[in-house]
């Protein structure tokens, strides 16, 4: 099988591309390197530097499916630059869907997000929960989900949207290298490495056991495996939406303490004011992914996730 992976030089896209290669597939990575890294593209993949708006230049009937990860994904930035997110995430995906339609490529797996739900009314969150995004980032991802539903209904697209919760860990030579970094685990690891003085804890007065936000962490390799299963589950004319998470939450302070144990390094913390739009608890129900995709994550241990991320962070530090 031959697959186009948009955004395949980024964190999740690169790990999925690696899994596809290991499964014996042909992989073409399309990335404009705005936030991705050329060195993140796994060996064996064909790399094309370009924008998804120009996907028609490279997409033809030889491709069996598209796995779409290309997007602007910083929540805070989306609040101050919403036009960038509507243009890139929505406009770019619209162009990609048109290119797929013209080329006769009728299968899509889309990288969606838990940010489509906003402040949850109850947890764990199921796919039928109200979608009330609290940021333009979440709103654009939700708009793309609606767009994909229309494409499936009108033009027979076989599509699966996977709504991630908090992705972490590393797989082989692929891991997180965001610049600037915004995800908790790599930020805490930077403190352990001595690259950052302290980790900011945004709010310690939430209605949670230790007062800090609780999030559902999923290993990136488990996440990647869900994408391969989604390719097999995609059905013409249908748009399946599945949450991906472990169904268990860990607080900010639990993550920090786990990093201390795994690395053996001190991690000073500083309490800062709450950030607007941060829900107290975000935990997924992955029952639908288990039932409809046959997905069974096997790397749910937080210490294991942190250990893999720590090994990758040290590897990157050695290379610099």
JOGITA-V767538 format. One record per pair of residues at least 24 apart in sequence whose C-alpha atoms are under 8 Angstrom apart, sorted by the first residue. I is the first residue (numbers start at 1). J is the second residue. If there is no record, write none. Layout:
I|J ; I|J
//
This chain:
1|25 ; 1|26 ; 1|63 ; 1|64 ; 2|26 ; 2|27 ; 2|28 ; 2|62 ; 2|63 ; 2|64 ; 2|65 ; 3|27 ; 3|28 ; 3|63 ; 3|64 ; 3|65 ; 3|66 ; 3|67 ; 4|28 ; 4|29 ; 4|30 ; 4|59 ; 4|63 ; 4|65 ; 4|66 ; 4|67 ; 5|29 ; 5|30 ; 5|66 ; 5|67 ; 5|68 ; 5|69 ; 6|30 ; 6|31 ; 6|52 ; 6|66 ; 6|67 ; 6|68 ; 6|69 ; 6|70 ; 7|31 ; 7|32 ; 7|36 ; 7|68 ; 7|69 ; 7|70 ; 7|71 ; 8|36 ; 8|41 ; 8|69 ; 8|70 ; 9|33 ; 9|36 ; 9|37 ; 9|38 ; 9|39 ; 9|40 ; 9|41 ; 10|35 ; 10|36 ; 10|37 ; 10|40 ; 10|41 ; 11|36 ; 11|40 ; 11|174 ; 11|175 ; 11|176 ; 11|177 ; 11|178 ; 12|69 ; 12|175 ; 12|220 ; 12|224 ; 13|69 ; 14|40 ; 14|41 ; 14|42 ; 14|174 ; 15|42 ; 15|171 ; 15|174 ; 15|175 ; 15|220 ; 15|221 ; 15|224 ; 16|221 ; 16|224 ; 16|225 ; 16|227 ; 17|41 ; 17|42 ; 17|45 ; 18|42 ; 19|224 ; 19|225 ; 20|228 ; 21|45 ; 31|70 ; 35|178 ; 35|179 ; 36|178 ; 40|173 ; 40|174 ; 42|173 ; 42|174 ; 52|92 ; 52|93 ; 52|95 ; 52|96 ; 53|91 ; 53|92 ; 53|93 ; 53|95 ; 53|96 ; 54|95 ; 54|96 ; 55|95 ; 55|96 ; 55|99 ; 56|96 ; 56|99 ; 56|100 ; 56|103 ; 59|99 ; 59|100 ; 59|103 ; 60|100 ; 60|103 ; 60|104 ; 60|105 ; 61|103 ; 61|104 ; 61|105 ; 63|105 ; 64|105 ; 64|106 ; 64|107 ; 65|105 ; 65|106 ; 65|107 ; 65|108 ; 65|109 ; 65|231 ; 66|105 ; 66|107 ; 66|108 ; 66|109 ; 67|108 ; 67|109 ; 67|110 ; 67|111 ; 68|108 ; 68|109 ; 68|110 ; 68|111 ; 69|110 ; 69|111 ; 72|137 ; 73|137 ; 74|137 ; 74|182 ; 75|135 ; 75|136 ; 75|137 ; 75|138 ; 76|135 ; 78|135 ; 78|136 ; 78|137 ; 79|135 ; 79|136 ; 79|137 ; 82|136 ; 82|137 ; 85|136 ; 85|137 ; 85|140 ; 86|136 ; 86|140 ; 89|140 ; 89|141 ; 89|144 ; 90|140 ; 90|141 ; 90|143 ; 90|144 ; 93|144 ; 94|147 ; 97|151 ; 101|155 ; 106|156 ; 106|157 ; 106|158 ; 106|236 ; 107|157 ; 107|158 ; 107|159 ; 107|231 ; 107|234 ; 107|236 ; 108|157 ; 108|158 ; 108|159 ; 108|160 ; 108|231 ; 108|234 ; 109|159 ; 109|160 ; 109|161 ; 109|162 ; 109|227 ; 109|230 ; 109|231 ; 110|159 ; 110|160 ; 110|161 ; 110|162 ; 111|161 ; 111|162 ; 111|163 ; 111|164 ; 112|141 ; 112|142 ; 112|145 ; 112|161 ; 112|162 ; 112|163 ; 112|164 ; 113|138 ; 113|141 ; 113|162 ; 113|163 ; 113|164 ; 113|165 ; 114|138 ; 114|163 ; 114|164 ; 114|165 ; 114|243 ; 115|139 ; 116|141 ; 116|142 ; 118|277 ; 118|279 ; 119|277 ; 119|278 ; 119|279 ; 120|279 ; 120|282 ; 123|281 ; 123|282 ; 123|283 ; 123|284 ; 123|285 ; 124|247 ; 124|282 ; 124|283 ; 124|284 ; 124|285 ; 125|282 ; 125|283 ; 125|284 ; 125|285 ; 126|243 ; 126|284 ; 126|285 ; 126|286 ; 127|241 ; 127|242 ; 127|243 ; 127|288 ; 134|277 ; 135|277 ; 148|239 ; 149|238 ; 149|239 ; 152|236 ; 152|237 ; 152|238 ; 152|239 ; 153|237 ; 153|238 ; 154|237 ; 155|237 ; 156|236 ; 156|237 ; 156|238 ; 157|235 ; 157|236 ; 157|237 ; 157|238 ; 157|239 ; 158|234 ; 158|235 ; 158|236 ; 158|237 ; 158|238 ; 158|239 ; 159|234 ; 159|235 ; 159|236 ; 159|237 ; 159|238 ; 159|239 ; 159|240 ; 160|230 ; 160|231 ; 160|233 ; 160|234 ; 160|239 ; 160|240 ; 160|241 ; 160|242 ; 161|239 ; 161|240 ; 161|241 ; 161|242 ; 162|227 ; 162|241 ; 162|242 ; 162|243 ; 162|244 ; 163|241 ; 163|242 ; 163|243 ; 163|244 ; 164|243 ; 164|244 ; 164|245 ; 165|215 ; 165|216 ; 165|217 ; 165|218 ; 165|243 ; 165|244 ; 165|245 ; 165|282 ; 165|283 ; 165|284 ; 166|215 ; 166|216 ; 166|217 ; 166|218 ; 166|245 ; 167|217 ; 167|218 ; 167|219 ; 167|220 ; 167|223 ; 168|217 ; 168|218 ; 168|219 ; 168|220 ; 168|305 ; 168|306 ; 168|309 ; 169|219 ; 169|220 ; 169|221 ; 169|305 ; 169|306 ; 169|307 ; 169|308 ; 169|309 ; 170|219 ; 170|220 ; 170|221 ; 170|305 ; 170|308 ; 170|309 ; 170|312 ; 171|220 ; 171|221 ; 171|308 ; 173|312 ; 174|312 ; 175|309 ; 175|312 ; 176|309 ; 184|252 ; 185|255 ; 185|256 ; 185|259 ; 185|306 ; 185|309 ; 186|309 ; 186|313 ; 188|256 ; 188|259 ; 188|267 ; 189|259 ; 189|310 ; 189|313 ; 191|267 ; 191|268 ; 192|259 ; 192|260 ; 192|263 ; 192|265 ; 192|266 ; 192|267 ; 193|265 ; 197|268 ; 198|267 ; 198|268 ; 198|269 ; 198|270 ; 199|267 ; 199|268 ; 199|269 ; 199|270 ; 200|269 ; 200|270 ; 200|271 ; 200|272 ; 201|252 ; 201|269 ; 201|270 ; 201|271 ; 201|272 ; 202|271 ; 202|272 ; 202|273 ; 202|274 ; 202|275 ; 203|271 ; 203|272 ; 203|273 ; 203|274 ; 203|275 ; 204|271 ; 206|280 ; 207|280 ; 208|280 ; 208|281 ; 210|251 ; 210|253 ; 212|251 ; 212|252 ; 212|253 ; 212|280 ; 213|251 ; 213|252 ; 213|278 ; 213|279 ; 213|280 ; 213|281 ; 214|249 ; 214|250 ; 214|251 ; 214|252 ; 214|280 ; 214|281 ; 214|282 ; 214|283 ; 215|248 ; 215|249 ; 215|250 ; 215|251 ; 215|252 ; 215|281 ; 215|282 ; 215|283 ; 216|245 ; 216|246 ; 216|247 ; 216|248 ; 216|249 ; 216|250 ; 216|282 ; 216|283 ; 216|284 ; 217|245 ; 217|246 ; 217|248 ; 217|249 ; 217|250 ; 217|300 ; 217|302 ; 218|244 ; 218|245 ; 218|246 ; 218|299 ; 218|300 ; 218|305 ; 219|299 ; 219|300 ; 219|305 ; 222|297 ; 222|298 ; 222|299 ; 223|297 ; 225|295 ; 226|293 ; 226|295 ; 229|293 ; 229|294 ; 229|295 ; 230|293 ; 233|292 ; 233|293 ; 242|286 ; 242|288 ; 242|289 ; 243|284 ; 243|285 ; 243|286 ; 243|288 ; 243|289 ; 244|284 ; 244|285 ; 244|286 ; 244|289 ; 245|283 ; 245|284 ; 245|285 ; 245|286 ; 246|283 ; 246|284 ; 246|285 ; 246|286 ; 246|297 ; 246|300 ; 247|283 ; 247|284 ; 247|285 ; 247|286 ; 248|283 ; 248|284 ; 249|281 ; 249|282 ; 249|283 ; 255|302 ; 258|302 ; 258|303 ; 258|306 ; 259|303 ; 259|306 ; 262|303 ; 262|306 ; 262|307 ; 263|307 ; 263|310
//
